[in-house]
Amino acid sequence: MRKLFATGALILPLLTASAAPAMAEGGHGPALLPATFSFEGPFGTYDRGAAQRGFQIYKEVCSACHSLSLVSYRNLMDLGLSEAAVKGIAADVQVNDVNDKGETIERPGKPSDRFKKPFPNEAAAAAANGGAAPPDLSLIIKARPNGARYVFSLLQGYVEDVDKLPAPEKAALGLAKDYKLEDGKSFNKYFHPGEQGYKIGMAKPLNDGQITYVDGAKNDLASMSRDVVTFLAWAAEPKMEERKRTGVRVILFLLIFAGMMYAVKRKVWANAH
């Protein structure tokens, strides 16, 4: 009975922690939007259709400012794209290389190339974006707790006119009376909460119906946000499914092994008393 209570004492905090609403940042601000994703949990897998649509969003919208430097074009075949399609995607990009004479040249991309960066260096990226270089998105989902829900919420958290927010919502957000939004900044309910916070340098990147999907899927803001989060989760951890399958095999082996050892123990000690 003591062991039972001890086990319950260990599990209860985990359950209550998972049930608590995830906050925007640092435990402050509004709770993140509720969302579940196919890749969550011990048996979760990537929704290939959603990830492909998320790649389309990255290619058409995000890649103008954000790099994806840890991913190669050939990795897209893991999402179900054909080799010919991946070669075509890579060939549409001009990448820098060195020829036989040691001269810098540009050539069509190959599947083995990493995703091309939108700017030649960080200084150029910062200069083109108000002094702050846009972050690389390769590991953005892993960069913070509840990363998938954070990005999902952030993409839907823009407010066009802060002055038109109802007074109760302003109070809930903790906005100062003298709150001002500088030129070049946008208001986002999930970005750096605080009296003078919520200011993000990235303009609202997605709107309802902005992307026309090849497969004709829903393209409202929530659906597009889910799709791009799925793609970025895959980019951050492309071997997740393999790791989970390995974990399941290991657990099954350990359960069978434990059962065998218990049977052996009973056999060996059967006549000991």
N, C-alpha and C positions, 0 to 999 in steps of 0.2 A: 504493500500500500504506500509506503514511504517513497518507493521508486516511482510509483505512478504519479504522486503529487510532485515529485522533483521534475519528472518529465513535463508535466503540465506547466510548472513554473518556468521552464525553459521555452516552451512553445508559445505560451500566452503573449509575451512581449513581441514575438515575431508576427503573430496574428494581428495584434493591435497596431503594430507599426505599418503593416501592409494595408490595414483598413483606414489609416489616417490619410486625409487628403494631401496630395503632394502640392507643395507651395511653389510659387514661381521661382524664387531665388533666395537662398539664405534664410528660409523659413518665414519670409515676408511676402506681402502682396497677395493677390487672389489665388485661390486654388487652381491648379492646372485643369484644363478641360478633361473630362472623363474620356478614356479611350482604351481599347484593347487591340492588340496586334497579333497577327497569326504567328509571329516568331517568338512570342513570349512563352514562358513555361518550359518545363523539362522536355516536352515533346513538340515544342513549337517549330514550325518551318516557315520559310519565306514564301509568300504568295508571289509566284513568278509573274503573273499578270500585273499585279500592283507594282512590283519592282521594275518591270519594263516600262510601265507608264511613268513611274518616278524618274527613270532615266531620261525619258522624253522631256520631262519638266526640267531636269538638270541641264540637258543639252540646249533647250530652247530659252531658258530663263536664267538659271543659276550660274551657268558656265561663263556668262559675260563678266562676272566679278569674282566668283569663287573657284578656287582650284580643287582638284581631287587627285593630289600628287602621289598617293600610295596605291592607286588603282591603274592597272594596264587595260588597254582596249580588249585584249584577248580574254580578260576575266569576264567580259560580258557574255561569253558563251555559257558560263555557269548559270546565267539567267534564262537560258533557252534560246538565245539568238544564234542563228546559223553562222558558220565560219565565213560564208560569203558576205553576210550582212555586217559582221564585225570588220572584215577587210574594207568594206565600203565606208563604214563610219570612220575608221582610222585614216583612210585615204583622203577624206574630205578635209583633213587638217594638215597644215604645213608645219613641220617641226624642224628645228635647227639640228644640223649634223656637221660632220667634218669630212671632207673628201680626201682622196689619196694624197693631195698636195698639202694637207693640213689647213685648208681654207674652210671658213664657216660657210655653209650653204643651207638652203631650205629644200626639203624634200617631202613628198607625201608621207603621211604617217603609216606605220605598220602595226599589226596587232600586238607586237611585243613592246611597243612604246607606251610609256605612262601617259595618262591624260594630260593634254597640253595645258599649261598655266595661262590664264588670261592676260597676265602682265609679265614683263621680262624679269622683274625683281620686286622686292617688297617696297622699296622706295617709290617706284612707279605706281604700284598698287595704292599706296597711301596717298600719293599726290592726286590720283584720279578719284579718290573717295573721301575727300574732306579731311585728310590727315590721318586716317585710320585704315590700315590695310584689311580688307575682308578676310575672315578666317578660312583656312583650308577646311573642306568638309569631309575629308577622309575619315576622321574619327570624331566628328561633331556629336554623334549620338552617344559615344562613350565618354565624352568630355565632362559630363555632369550626371548626378543621380537623376533618374527619371528622364533621361535624355530624349527618348522617343516622344514622350508626352510633352516635354518642354518645347521641342521643335514643332510638334503638332499644334500646340497652343500658341506659340509665338507667331506662326504663319496666319493665325486667325485672330490675333490680339490687337490689330491696328485699329485706332480710332481716328476718324477723319478730322473731326472738330472737337477738341477737348472742351472748349467753352460751352458746347451744347450737351455735355454730359449732365445727367440729373444730379442734383445736389447730394442725394443719399449715396450715389455711386462715387462721387468725388470724395465724400467723407470716408467711404469704405476703402478707397484707394490711398487715403492719407495724403492727398495733395495739399500743398501749402496754399495759402490765400494768394500769395504773390507768384504762383506758379506760371512760368513762361516757357514756351517752346521755341528754341532758337531756329533761325533759318537753316535749312538743310537737315533738320531733325524731324523724325516722325514719332508719334506717341504709340507705345505698345504696352498693353496692360501687364505683360509678363516679362518685361525687360528692365532689370535693375530697379525694382520698386523702391519707393521712398518719397519724401516730401518734394524733392526736386528731381526725382528719377523718371523712369519710363521713357527715356529719350534714346532713340535708336537711330543710327546713321543710315540704316538701310530703308529705303522707301518700300512701301507695300509691294511685294513681288508677285503676288497671285490674287486674281479676282475671279468670281464666278464666270465660267465659260471661256476663260482666257485661252486654255489649251484645247485643241481639238484632237482627241485621242484617235489613234489609228484603229483601235478595236471598238470604238464607239461607246466606251464606258462613260459613267457619270463624270461630269467635269465641274461640279460645284466646288466651292472652296474647301469644304471639309473633306471631300473625296480626294481632291488633288493633294491636300496636306497629308492625308494618310498614305497616298502613293509615294510621295517624295520621301517621307519618313521611312517607308519600307525599303526604298532603294538605298538611302543613306545608312540604314541599319545593316543592310547586306554589305555595303562598301566598307563599313567599320569592322565587320566580322564575317567575311565570306565563307569561312570554314565552320561556322556555328553548327550547322546541321550535322556535319561529320563528327564534331566534338560531342554533340548530344547522343548520337547513335553509339559512339564508343562508350560513353558513360552508361547508357542503358545496358550494353553488353557486359560491362564490368560489374554493374550491380547484380545482374542476373547470375553471373559467374559466382560472385561472392555469396549470394543467397543459396545457390546450389552447393557450393563448397561448405558453407556453414551447416547446411542440412546433413551433408555427408559426414562432417566431423562430429556432429551431435550423435548421429547413428553409430559411428565408430566408438565414441565415448561410452555410450550406453552398452555396447557390446563388450568392450574391454572391462568395464567396471560392473558388469551384470552380476558376477559372482564374488565381488570383493567384500560384500557385507553379509 
